[in-house]
Amino acid sequence: MHDASPFFIAPHRFDAPDDDTGPVLDRRHRLALESGEQTIGRYLLHAEGHLLDPTEGWRCWSLPEPVEVNVTDRRIAYAGTGSQLSVAGAASDPRHRRAVRLPGLVSGQIRWQWPSRLELSTPTPDGAARLLVVCDALRTIRQPALALTGPADVVAELARQVRRAVAAFRLTHPELVDLSPPERDVLVLRARPALPSGTDRVTLPGALPVEFHSRDDYYRRGQVGRAWPGPAAGAASGHR
């Protein structure tokens, strides 16, 4: 089955260099684990993609239905059915994108090399909260982020699992990330089960910079609030 991810809209790269297709799914449209990979948690949440400027943020896409979110010791991945994909934002740039028609399947992932911080929102009156998984350590440019929204207690547990998984991954894979002694000390603290109460913004030292195709991609302004138009819309797959 064709598998593409709205979170990999070019020019942003979140996957490993040798992973050009996004997460592999089984016949039930669930994440197929890699050899030795272990599942930590599984959730049903709403997903959105954002670009964060140093002073503001832009929502680039959103999915109309909840998706299954899997947390493993290597990545966070999501998959869902029932929607077609379309670029949300400026018109497709022929340097980076090509229009394709997809079946009703969406998926995406962020490997633990990329997240630079987590931001957990204050619960709303109806009991919902949002976790932003922000990538790229360079805050002078636009930072891509995956937003996951659901019941506050569920999202809080998700944030805890992601924090600990990212820290443990970086501590045990020094060949993938270059850590200074102070950064390693911070990650040791991040790998612990609990943080001080009221901690809603957590940095994750050692994040790799997200690769952009050109200087223009760092500064191009987007459009806010666009959602997937639905089954009648065309789909887009990021060219890397």
C-alpha positions as CSV (number, residue, x, y, z in Angstrom):
1,M,0.0,0.0,0.0
2,H,1.2,3.5,-0.8
3,D,2.3,5.2,2.3
4,A,2.9,9.0,2.6
5,S,3.0,11.5,5.4
6,P,1.6,15.0,5.7
7,F,4.3,15.8,8.2
8,F,7.0,15.2,5.6
9,I,5.8,18.0,3.3
10,A,9.0,19.3,1.8
11,P,11.4,20.9,2.5
12,H,11.3,19.5,6.0
13,R,13.0,16.2,6.8
14,F,12.2,14.3,9.9
15,D,13.1,10.8,9.0
16,A,16.4,9.0,8.9
17,P,18.5,9.6,5.7
18,D,17.9,6.0,4.5
19,D,14.1,6.1,5.2
20,D,12.4,7.6,2.2
21,T,8.9,6.2,2.6
22,G,7.9,7.1,6.1
23,P,6.8,4.4,8.6
24,V,6.0,0.9,7.4
25,L,2.5,-0.2,8.2
26,D,1.1,-3.7,8.5
27,R,-2.1,-4.9,6.8
28,R,-4.2,-3.5,9.7
29,H,-2.6,0.0,9.1
30,R,-0.6,-0.2,12.3
31,L,3.1,0.6,12.7
32,A,5.3,-2.3,11.7
33,L,8.2,-2.4,14.2
34,E,11.8,-2.6,13.1
35,S,14.0,-5.4,14.3
36,G,14.6,-4.9,18.1
37,E,12.2,-1.9,18.4
38,Q,9.9,-1.8,21.4
39,T,6.5,-0.2,21.8
40,I,6.1,2.1,24.8
41,G,2.6,3.5,24.3
42,R,-0.3,3.7,21.9
43,Y,-2.9,6.4,21.7
44,L,-5.8,7.8,19.6
45,L,-5.3,11.5,19.2
46,H,-5.8,14.5,16.8
47,A,-2.7,15.5,14.8
48,E,-1.6,18.8,13.3
49,G,1.6,20.2,11.7
50,H,3.0,23.6,12.7
51,L,5.9,25.9,11.7
52,L,7.1,28.0,14.6
53,D,8.8,31.3,14.1
54,P,10.8,32.8,16.9
55,T,7.8,35.0,17.8
56,E,4.8,33.3,16.3
57,G,3.5,30.0,14.9
58,W,1.6,28.8,11.8
59,R,-0.6,25.8,11.5
60,C,0.3,24.2,8.2
61,W,-2.0,21.2,8.2
62,S,-4.5,19.3,10.3
63,L,-6.2,15.9,10.0
64,P,-10.0,15.8,10.4
65,E,-10.1,12.4,12.2
66,P,-8.0,11.0,15.1
67,V,-5.0,8.9,14.2
68,E,-3.3,6.1,16.1
69,V,-0.1,7.4,17.7
70,N,2.6,4.9,18.6
71,V,5.6,5.7,20.9
72,T,8.6,3.4,20.6
73,D,12.1,3.5,21.9
74,R,13.2,4.9,18.5
75,R,10.4,7.2,17.2
76,I,6.9,8.5,17.5
77,A,4.7,7.5,14.5
78,Y,1.0,8.0,13.6
79,A,-1.3,6.4,11.1
80,G,-5.0,6.8,10.2
81,T,-7.5,6.1,7.4
82,G,-10.3,7.9,5.7
83,S,-8.6,11.1,4.4
84,Q,-6.9,12.3,1.3
85,L,-3.9,14.6,1.7
86,S,-3.4,18.1,0.4
87,V,-0.7,20.7,1.0
88,A,-1.9,23.3,3.4
89,G,-0.2,26.6,2.7
90,A,1.3,28.1,-0.4
91,A,0.9,26.5,-3.7
92,S,3.1,23.5,-4.4
93,D,6.7,24.3,-5.2
94,P,7.9,22.2,-8.2
95,R,11.4,22.1,-6.6
96,H,10.1,20.1,-3.7
97,R,6.7,18.6,-4.3
98,R,4.8,16.5,-6.8
99,A,1.0,16.0,-6.7
100,V,-0.2,12.4,-6.3
101,R,-3.5,10.7,-5.5
102,L,-3.4,8.6,-2.4
103,P,-5.8,6.0,-1.0
104,G,-7.4,6.9,2.4
105,L,-4.3,6.4,4.5
106,V,-2.1,9.0,6.2
107,S,1.0,8.3,8.3
108,G,4.1,10.0,9.6
109,Q,6.9,9.8,12.1
110,I,9.6,11.7,14.0
111,R,12.7,9.8,15.0
112,W,14.3,10.6,18.3
113,Q,17.3,12.4,16.7
114,W,15.1,15.4,15.8
115,P,12.9,16.8,18.7
116,S,14.5,19.8,20.5
117,R,11.8,20.5,23.0
118,L,8.3,19.5,24.2
119,E,5.5,22.0,25.0
120,L,2.5,20.8,27.0
121,S,-0.5,23.2,27.0
122,T,-2.7,24.0,29.9
123,P,-5.9,21.9,29.8
124,T,-8.9,23.6,28.3
125,P,-12.3,23.7,30.2
126,D,-13.4,20.6,28.4
127,G,-10.4,18.7,29.6
128,A,-8.3,18.6,26.4
129,A,-4.6,19.4,26.2
130,R,-2.0,19.6,23.4
131,L,1.6,18.4,23.1
132,L,3.9,20.1,20.7
133,V,6.9,18.0,19.6
134,V,9.2,20.7,18.3
135,C,12.1,19.8,16.0
136,D,15.4,21.6,15.1
137,A,17.6,23.2,17.7
138,L,18.1,26.4,15.7
139,R,15.5,28.8,17.1
140,T,16.5,31.6,14.7
141,I,14.6,29.9,11.9
142,R,11.2,28.3,11.5
143,Q,10.9,25.1,13.5
144,P,8.6,22.3,12.4
145,A,6.4,20.8,15.1
146,L,3.9,18.0,15.4
147,A,0.9,18.8,17.6
148,L,-1.1,16.0,19.3
149,T,-4.3,16.8,21.1
150,G,-6.5,14.7,23.3
151,P,-7.7,14.2,26.9
152,A,-5.3,16.1,29.3
153,D,-4.3,13.0,31.3
154,V,-3.6,11.0,28.2
155,V,-1.5,13.8,26.6
156,A,0.4,14.3,29.8
157,E,1.4,10.6,29.9
158,L,2.4,10.8,26.2
159,A,4.6,13.8,27.0
160,R,6.3,11.9,29.8
161,Q,6.9,8.9,27.6
162,V,8.3,11.0,24.7
163,R,10.6,12.9,27.1
164,R,12.0,9.7,28.6
165,A,12.3,7.9,25.3
166,V,14.2,10.8,23.6
167,A,16.6,11.1,26.5
168,A,17.3,7.4,26.7
169,F,17.8,7.1,22.9
170,R,20.3,9.9,22.9
171,L,22.2,8.6,25.9
172,T,22.5,5.1,24.4
173,H,23.3,6.2,20.8
174,P,26.3,8.6,21.1
175,E,27.1,7.8,17.5
176,L,24.0,9.6,16.3
177,V,24.1,12.7,18.4
178,D,27.1,14.8,19.7
179,L,26.5,15.5,23.4
180,S,28.6,17.7,25.6
181,P,29.0,16.7,29.3
182,P,26.4,19.3,30.4
183,E,23.9,18.1,27.8
184,R,24.4,14.5,28.9
185,D,23.7,15.6,32.5
186,V,20.5,17.2,31.4
187,L,19.4,14.2,29.5
188,V,20.0,12.0,32.5
189,L,17.5,14.2,34.4
190,R,15.1,14.0,31.4
191,A,15.2,10.2,31.5
192,R,13.8,10.1,35.0
193,P,10.2,9.1,35.5
194,A,9.0,12.5,36.9
195,L,9.9,16.1,36.5
196,P,9.0,19.0,39.0
197,S,5.3,19.8,38.9
198,G,4.3,22.6,36.6
199,T,6.9,21.8,34.0
200,D,5.1,22.4,30.7
201,R,8.2,23.2,28.5
202,V,11.1,20.7,28.4
203,T,14.3,21.1,26.3
204,L,15.9,18.0,24.8
205,P,19.6,18.6,24.3
206,G,21.4,17.0,21.3
207,A,18.7,17.5,18.7
208,L,19.9,17.4,15.1
209,P,19.2,20.3,12.8
210,V,16.4,19.8,10.3
211,E,17.7,19.9,6.7
212,F,16.2,22.5,4.4
213,H,16.7,22.5,0.7
214,S,17.6,26.2,0.3
215,R,18.0,29.4,2.3
216,D,14.6,30.6,1.1
217,D,12.9,27.7,2.9
218,Y,14.1,29.0,6.2
219,Y,12.3,32.3,5.9
220,R,9.3,31.7,3.6
221,R,6.1,32.8,5.3
222,G,3.2,30.3,5.4
223,Q,-0.5,30.5,5.8
224,V,-2.3,29.8,9.0
225,G,-5.2,27.6,9.8
226,R,-5.6,25.6,6.6
227,A,-6.9,22.0,7.1
228,W,-7.0,19.0,4.8
229,P,-9.8,19.8,2.3
230,G,-11.1,16.2,2.3
231,P,-11.4,13.3,-0.2
232,A,-11.9,15.6,-3.2
233,A,-8.6,17.3,-2.7
234,G,-5.3,16.3,-4.3
235,A,-2.5,14.8,-2.2
236,A,1.1,15.8,-1.7
237,S,4.2,13.8,-0.9
238,G,7.4,15.6,0.2
239,H,10.3,15.2,-2.2
240,R,13.6,14.9,-0.3
